[in-house]
């Protein structure tokens, strides 16, 4: 196992700076996910750790050793790719052990390690098959087995589940989580899927345009997003954002828009300015009209069995509420909603940054 430290790490492609001075500490044995939209730099950053991309500036350390100039084979890292990269003419056992054979390891030790990896991944009955005889999930487990037999300091996963169907993705997430719990090896996992990022990692890193927007425990990032971007990116369905106008009335500050009204004790915004209010779909609670924060008109209903997503209109703004399926609604109905004060977030409409505003208990009920 190993700790990893990125210090002001930079990657340039000509005049374009893809990675813009990233600082990051990854603890020994941690499972870290890099997540963000396409083009945010997450795969580039992973490939820099692997040694597959040159570092334009800054320092990369593995176990306090600077590895900027080390070749990939000398970094003691194993990488699992999106496309599996298996040799079609080799058996599963030969694919798993190929890297060890190329390093000159004795056949007996290779066979032992291949068997151990196959047992861990539950693919022992497949060892004599060729990749073309395997399902997508089985091929991905073979690719993982090839990494396991190396017994490296660090595992790197580059969107390994993106080619699988929805059910297999869930199954393989469980396999990868179980594997990390067993091996306790430092792992970096790249994905654009925030559900994968949240469920797998003990530390999540959200990237945008080559910089870290926020990092931390997945639950803490979910509960206190530092910006509108993070709030909307993490969580499914995404966070609702309602634009409201600030006004003062006696000792209260009001945030209002058509179908929305919330009063708070203090706010730095001046009268007439806008503020953005964020509430996650699962934190909206149906209530009576007198206690409502929001009056929404139901537009589309999406029954999912375990819950129902109600896509509503609040004035001209769209909002999604995640509701109990026993609640009977029809398009065109008025749905009154409230939220607990600690579940309401505020963002600056220009910068997108989080604003710290206290919501009185009665204001959100």
C-alpha positions as CSV (number, residue, x, y, z in Angstrom):
1,X,0.0,0.0,0.0
2,X,1.0,3.6,-0.4
3,X,0.2,7.2,0.2
4,X,0.0,9.6,-2.8
5,X,0.7,13.3,-2.7
6,X,0.0,15.8,-5.6
7,X,1.6,19.2,-5.2
8,X,0.6,22.0,-7.6
9,X,0.3,19.4,-10.3
10,X,0.0,20.9,-13.8
11,X,-0.6,19.4,-17.3
12,X,-0.3,21.5,-20.4
13,X,-1.2,20.5,-24.0
14,X,0.6,23.2,-25.9
15,X,-0.9,26.4,-24.8
16,X,-4.0,24.7,-23.2
17,X,-3.7,24.0,-19.4
18,X,-5.8,20.9,-18.7
19,X,-4.7,20.4,-15.1
20,X,-4.3,23.7,-13.2
21,X,-2.1,23.3,-10.2
22,X,-3.9,20.5,-8.2
23,X,-3.0,19.8,-4.5
24,X,-4.2,16.5,-3.1
25,X,-3.3,14.1,-0.3
26,X,-4.4,10.4,-0.6
27,X,-4.0,8.4,2.5
28,X,-2.5,4.9,2.6
29,X,-5.3,2.4,1.9
30,X,-7.9,5.0,0.9
31,X,-10.4,4.6,-1.8
32,X,-10.7,7.9,-3.7
33,X,-12.9,8.7,-6.6
34,X,-12.3,11.5,-9.2
35,X,-15.6,12.6,-10.5
36,X,-16.8,15.3,-12.8
37,X,-18.3,16.1,-16.2
38,X,-16.6,15.2,-19.5
39,X,-13.4,17.2,-20.1
40,X,-12.9,18.1,-16.4
41,X,-9.4,16.5,-16.3
42,X,-10.2,13.4,-14.2
43,X,-8.7,10.8,-16.6
44,X,-5.8,13.0,-17.4
45,X,-5.0,13.3,-13.7
46,X,-5.2,9.5,-13.3
47,X,-2.9,9.0,-16.2
48,X,-0.4,11.4,-14.7
49,X,-0.4,9.3,-11.5
50,X,0.1,6.2,-13.7
51,X,3.0,7.7,-15.7
52,X,1.1,7.5,-18.9
53,X,1.0,11.4,-19.2
54,X,4.0,13.6,-18.7
55,X,3.8,16.1,-15.8
56,X,4.2,19.7,-17.0
57,X,4.7,21.1,-13.5
58,X,4.4,20.3,-9.8
59,X,5.4,17.2,-7.9
60,X,3.9,13.7,-7.7
61,X,5.0,11.6,-4.7
62,X,4.2,8.0,-3.9
63,X,5.2,7.0,-0.4
64,X,7.2,10.3,-0.2
65,X,9.2,9.4,-3.3
66,X,9.1,11.9,-6.2
67,X,8.0,9.8,-9.2
68,X,7.7,12.5,-11.9
69,X,10.4,11.0,-14.1
70,X,9.7,7.3,-13.2
71,X,8.5,5.0,-16.0
72,X,5.0,3.5,-15.4
73,X,6.5,0.0,-14.8
74,X,8.7,1.4,-12.0
75,X,5.8,3.0,-10.0
76,X,4.4,-0.3,-8.7
77,X,0.9,0.6,-9.9
78,X,-1.7,-1.6,-11.6
79,X,-4.4,0.0,-13.9
80,X,-7.8,-1.3,-15.0
81,X,-9.0,0.3,-18.2
82,X,-12.4,0.9,-19.6
83,X,-12.0,-1.4,-22.6
84,X,-10.5,-4.4,-20.6
85,X,-7.6,-4.8,-23.1
86,X,-7.6,-8.6,-22.9
87,X,-5.7,-10.8,-25.4
88,X,-8.4,-12.6,-27.4
89,X,-6.1,-15.6,-28.2
90,X,-5.2,-16.3,-24.6
91,X,-7.2,-18.1,-22.0
92,X,-8.4,-16.3,-18.9
93,X,-5.6,-17.8,-16.8
94,X,-3.0,-16.7,-19.4
95,X,-4.5,-13.2,-19.5
96,X,-4.3,-12.8,-15.8
97,X,-0.8,-14.1,-15.5
98,X,0.7,-12.5,-18.6
99,X,2.2,-9.5,-16.9
100,X,3.9,-11.7,-14.3
101,X,5.3,-13.9,-17.1
102,X,6.7,-10.9,-18.9
103,X,8.5,-9.9,-15.6
104,X,10.1,-13.3,-15.5
105,X,8.3,-14.8,-12.6
106,X,8.4,-18.6,-12.2
107,X,5.5,-20.6,-13.5
108,X,4.6,-22.1,-10.2
109,X,4.3,-18.7,-8.5
110,X,2.3,-17.3,-11.5
111,X,-0.2,-20.3,-11.2
112,X,-0.6,-19.7,-7.5
113,X,-1.3,-16.0,-7.9
114,X,-3.7,-16.6,-10.7
115,X,-5.7,-19.1,-8.7
116,X,-5.8,-16.7,-5.7
117,X,-7.1,-13.8,-7.8
118,X,-9.6,-16.0,-9.6
119,X,-10.9,-17.2,-6.2
120,X,-11.3,-13.7,-4.9
121,X,-13.2,-12.6,-8.0
122,X,-15.2,-15.8,-8.3
123,X,-14.0,-16.7,-11.8
124,X,-12.2,-19.9,-11.1
125,X,-14.5,-21.9,-13.4
126,X,-13.6,-19.6,-16.3
127,X,-9.9,-19.9,-16.3
128,X,-9.7,-22.1,-19.4
129,X,-12.1,-19.9,-21.5
130,X,-11.1,-17.3,-24.0
131,X,-12.3,-13.6,-23.6
132,X,-14.8,-14.1,-26.5
133,X,-16.7,-16.7,-24.5
134,X,-17.2,-14.3,-21.5
135,X,-19.8,-11.7,-20.7
136,X,-18.9,-8.0,-20.2
137,X,-18.9,-8.4,-16.4
138,X,-16.7,-11.5,-16.6
139,X,-14.2,-9.8,-18.9
140,X,-14.0,-6.9,-16.4
141,X,-13.3,-9.3,-13.6
142,X,-10.5,-10.8,-15.6
143,X,-9.0,-7.4,-16.2
144,X,-9.3,-6.8,-12.4
145,X,-7.6,-10.2,-11.8
146,X,-4.7,-9.1,-14.0
147,X,-4.2,-6.1,-11.7
148,X,-4.6,-8.1,-8.5
149,X,-1.9,-10.7,-9.3
150,X,0.6,-7.8,-9.5
151,X,0.1,-7.0,-5.8
152,X,0.9,-3.4,-6.4
153,X,1.0,-0.4,-4.1
154,X,-1.8,1.4,-5.9
155,X,-4.8,0.4,-8.0
156,X,-6.1,2.8,-10.7
157,X,-9.5,2.4,-12.3
158,X,-10.3,4.4,-15.4
159,X,-14.2,4.3,-15.9
160,X,-14.1,0.5,-15.8
161,X,-17.9,0.0,-15.7
162,X,-18.9,2.4,-18.5
163,X,-19.4,-0.4,-21.1
164,X,-21.7,-2.5,-18.9
165,X,-25.4,-2.4,-18.6
166,X,-27.2,-1.0,-15.6
167,X,-27.6,-4.2,-13.6
168,X,-24.0,-5.3,-14.3
169,X,-22.7,-1.9,-13.2
170,X,-24.5,-2.3,-9.8
171,X,-23.1,-5.9,-9.4
172,X,-19.6,-4.8,-10.3
173,X,-19.7,-1.8,-8.0
174,X,-20.3,-4.3,-5.2
175,X,-17.4,-6.5,-6.4
176,X,-15.0,-3.6,-6.5
177,X,-16.1,-2.4,-3.0
178,X,-15.7,-5.9,-1.6
179,X,-12.3,-6.2,-3.3
180,X,-11.0,-3.0,-1.7
181,X,-12.3,-4.0,1.7
182,X,-10.4,-7.3,1.4
183,X,-7.1,-6.0,-0.1
184,X,-7.1,-2.6,1.6
185,X,-4.9,-1.3,-1.2
186,X,-4.8,2.5,-2.1
187,X,-7.2,2.9,-4.9
188,X,-8.1,5.8,-7.3
189,X,-11.2,5.4,-9.3
190,X,-12.3,7.7,-12.2
191,X,-15.9,8.0,-13.2
192,X,-18.4,10.5,-14.6
193,X,-21.2,8.7,-12.7
194,X,-21.7,10.4,-9.3
195,X,-23.6,7.4,-8.0
196,X,-20.5,5.2,-8.5
197,X,-18.4,8.0,-6.9
198,X,-20.7,8.2,-3.8
199,X,-21.2,4.5,-3.2
200,X,-17.6,3.3,-3.7
201,X,-15.4,6.0,-2.2
202,X,-14.4,7.0,1.3
203,X,-13.0,10.2,-0.2
204,X,-14.5,12.0,-3.2
205,X,-12.9,14.6,-5.4
206,X,-15.1,16.7,-7.7
207,X,-13.3,18.2,-10.6
208,X,-14.3,20.9,-13.1
209,X,-12.1,22.6,-15.8
210,X,-8.9,21.1,-14.4
211,X,-9.3,22.2,-10.8
212,X,-10.8,20.6,-7.6
213,X,-14.1,22.2,-6.8
214,X,-14.6,20.2,-3.6
215,X,-13.3,17.1,-1.9
216,X,-14.1,15.2,1.3
217,X,-16.3,12.4,2.7
218,X,-19.1,11.7,0.2
219,X,-21.8,12.3,2.8
220,X,-20.3,15.7,3.9
221,X,-20.0,16.8,0.2
222,X,-23.6,15.8,-0.3
223,X,-24.9,17.6,2.8
224,X,-22.8,20.8,2.4
225,X,-21.9,21.4,-1.2
226,X,-19.5,24.4,-1.5
227,X,-21.1,25.6,-4.7
228,X,-24.1,25.3,-7.0
229,X,-22.1,23.2,-9.4
230,X,-21.3,20.6,-6.7
231,X,-24.8,20.7,-5.3
232,X,-26.3,20.0,-8.7
233,X,-23.6,17.4,-9.8
234,X,-23.8,15.3,-6.6
235,X,-27.1,13.7,-6.0
236,X,-29.7,12.0,-8.2
237,X,-32.1,13.4,-9.2
238,X,-30.1,16.6,-9.1
239,X,-30.7,19.4,-6.6
240,X,-33.5,21.8,-7.4
241,X,-32.4,25.4,-7.8
242,X,-35.1,28.1,-7.4
243,X,-34.3,31.7,-8.2
244,X,-35.9,34.2,-5.8
245,X,-35.9,37.9,-5.2
246,X,-34.7,39.5,-1.9
247,X,-36.9,42.0,-0.1
248,X,-37.1,43.2,3.5
249,X,-40.2,43.5,5.7
250,X,-39.8,44.7,9.3
251,X,-37.2,42.4,10.9
252,X,-37.4,39.7,8.2
253,X,-35.7,39.1,4.9
254,X,-38.0,37.5,2.3
255,X,-37.0,35.4,-0.7
256,X,-39.9,35.2,-3.0
257,X,-40.9,34.2,-6.5
258,X,-44.1,32.9,-8.1
259,X,-45.1,29.8,-6.1
260,X,-42.2,30.2,-3.6
261,X,-41.9,32.2,-0.3
262,X,-39.2,31.9,2.4
263,X,-38.3,34.3,5.3
264,X,-34.9,34.3,7.0
265,X,-33.5,36.5,9.8
266,X,-30.5,38.0,7.9
267,X,-29.0,38.2,4.4
268,X,-26.3,40.4,2.9
269,X,-28.1,40.7,-0.4
270,X,-29.8,44.0,-1.1
271,X,-33.5,44.4,-1.9
272,X,-34.2,43.5,-5.5
273,X,-31.2,41.3,-5.9
274,X,-31.5,37.6,-6.7
275,X,-30.6,34.6,-4.7
276,X,-30.6,30.9,-5.6
277,X,-32.2,28.5,-3.2
278,X,-31.3,24.8,-3.5
279,X,-33.4,21.9,-2.2
280,X,-32.8,18.2,-3.1
281,X,-35.8,16.3,-4.4
282,X,-35.8,13.8,-1.5
283,X,-35.9,16.7,1.0
284,X,-39.2,18.1,-0.2
285,X,-42.1,17.1,2.1
286,X,-45.8,17.3,1.1
287,X,-47.8,19.4,3.5
288,X,-50.9,21.6,3.7
289,X,-51.2,25.0,2.2
290,X,-50.7,26.9,5.4
291,X,-47.3,25.3,6.1
292,X,-46.0,25.3,2.5
293,X,-42.8,26.8,1.3
294,X,-43.6,25.9,-2.3
295,X,-46.8,25.7,-4.3
296,X,-46.0,23.6,-7.4
297,X,-48.1,22.5,-10.3
298,X,-47.6,18.8,-11.2
299,X,-46.5,18.4,-14.8
300,X,-45.1,14.9,-15.2
301,X,-45.2,11.9,-12.9
302,X,-42.5,9.2,-13.0
303,X,-43.4,6.1,-10.9
304,X,-40.3,4.1,-10.0
305,X,-41.8,1.6,-7.6
306,X,-39.9,2.5,-4.5
307,X,-40.8,6.2,-5.0
308,X,-42.3,8.6,-7.5
309,X,-40.6,11.5,-9.1
310,X,-43.0,14.4,-9.5
311,X,-41.7,17.0,-12.1
312,X,-43.5,20.2,-11.3
313,X,-43.5,23.8,-12.3
314,X,-43.0,26.6,-9.7
315,X,-44.0,29.6,-11.7
316,X,-41.8,29.1,-14.8
317,X,-39.1,27.1,-13.0
318,X,-39.0,23.3,-13.0
319,X,-38.7,21.3,-9.8
320,X,-38.5,17.6,-9.0
321,X,-39.9,16.1,-5.8
322,X,-39.1,12.5,-4.8
323,X,-42.2,11.3,-3.1
324,X,-43.8,8.2,-1.5
325,X,-45.5,6.2,-4.2
326,X,-48.7,6.0,-2.1
327,X,-49.3,9.7,-2.6
328,X,-52.0,10.0,-5.3
329,X,-51.3,12.8,-7.8
330,X,-52.3,13.7,-11.3
331,X,-50.8,16.2,-13.8
332,X,-52.3,19.6,-13.2
333,X,-52.6,19.1,-9.4
334,X,-51.2,21.7,-7.0
335,X,-48.6,20.1,-4.7
336,X,-47.7,22.0,-1.5
337,X,-44.2,21.3,-0.2
338,X,-41.9,22.3,2.7
339,X,-38.4,21.4,3.7
340,X,-36.5,21.1,7.0
341,X,-34.3,24.2,7.5
342,X,-31.0,22.3,7.6
343,X,-31.8,20.8,4.1
344,X,-32.1,24.2,2.4
345,X,-29.0,25.6,0.6
346,X,-28.3,29.1,-0.7
347,X,-26.0,30.1,-3.6
348,X,-24.8,33.4,-5.1
349,X,-26.3,33.6,-8.6
350,X,-23.2,35.2,-10.1
351,X,-20.3,33.2,-8.5
352,X,-22.3,30.1,-7.7
353,X,-20.6,30.0,-4.3
354,X,-22.4,28.8,-1.2
355,X,-24.0,31.4,1.1
356,X,-24.4,30.8,4.8
357,X,-27.9,31.8,5.8
358,X,-29.9,30.6,8.8
359,X,-33.5,29.5,8.2
360,X,-35.8,29.7,11.2
361,X,-37.7,26.4,11.9
362,X,-41.1,28.0,11.2
363,X,-40.0,29.6,8.0
364,X,-39.4,26.3,6.3
365,X,-42.5,24.5,7.6
